[in-house]
Amino acid sequence: MNLFHRLTPLGLLLVASAGLIAQENTGTLVGMVRGEGKKALAGVRVQITSPALLQPRVVVTNDRGEFRVPLLPPASYVVAASK
């Protein structure tokens, strides 16, 4: 058995366990901004604030009025939208 065959299982184990070590407790905030008549609003600035964040997170809605803010720590958030 050559060195490659002996090291491959160990390498796979290390790669697989690296994901377990790096796991974090975060969530994703998703939403939709609608105007009068429930029309989706594109290009709206959405700001997410919380004492759990070092600074506010800002995203812009897509053409369907949707926004997504990933990797948020568990906390209470204030969400504000402005054009």
N, C-alpha and C positions, 0 to 999 in steps of 0.2 A: 504494500500500500504506500503510495507516495505521500509527500507532505501535504499537497493540496487536498487530497481526500480526507486526511486526518484533521485539517484545520477548517474545512468547509462547515461541518456541523457546529463547531464552536463559533464561527463567524455568524452563522444564521441565528444562533442563540443570542449573541451580543446585539445583533441588529433588532431582533424581536423584543428584547428586554429594554432597549433604548426607548422605545415608545411608551413603555410602562412607567419609566422613570420620569419622562417629560410630561405626563398628564397633568393638566391643570383643571381647576374647578371654575369654568367660565361658561357664559351663555351668549346667545345672540338675540338682539332685539330687532324684530321685523314689524313693519307697519305699512299703512297706505294713507296718503293724504288726498282728501276729496274736497271739492268745493260745492257750490250750489248745484242742486240737481244731481248730486252724487257723482259729478264729473271728476275723473282722476286729474290731479294737478302735477304736471311735470316741472322740474327745475326748482322745486321748493327746497329751501335750506332747512334742514332738521338738525337741531342742536340737542345733545343729550348731556345732562350734567348730573353730578353726584359727588358727595364727599369721598366716595371710593375711587374717584378718578383724579389723576394729577391735573388734568385740564379737560375742558369740555370736548366731546367728540362731535364732529360736524360731518354730515353727509348730505347729498342732494338726491331728491327723488328722480327716478327714471321716467321714461315716457308713459308708463302705466301708473305713475304716482306712488310707486313702491320704494321703500328704503330698507336697508339692512345694516346693522351695526354689530359686527362680530367681536368675540373675545372680551366680553364685559364681565367683570367680577360680580359675584352675588351681592346685590345692594338694591336700594330704592333709587329710582331715577326720575328726573324731571325732563320731559320731552317738549320742546317748543319748535314751532314751524313758522317760517317767515318767507315771504316772496322776495 
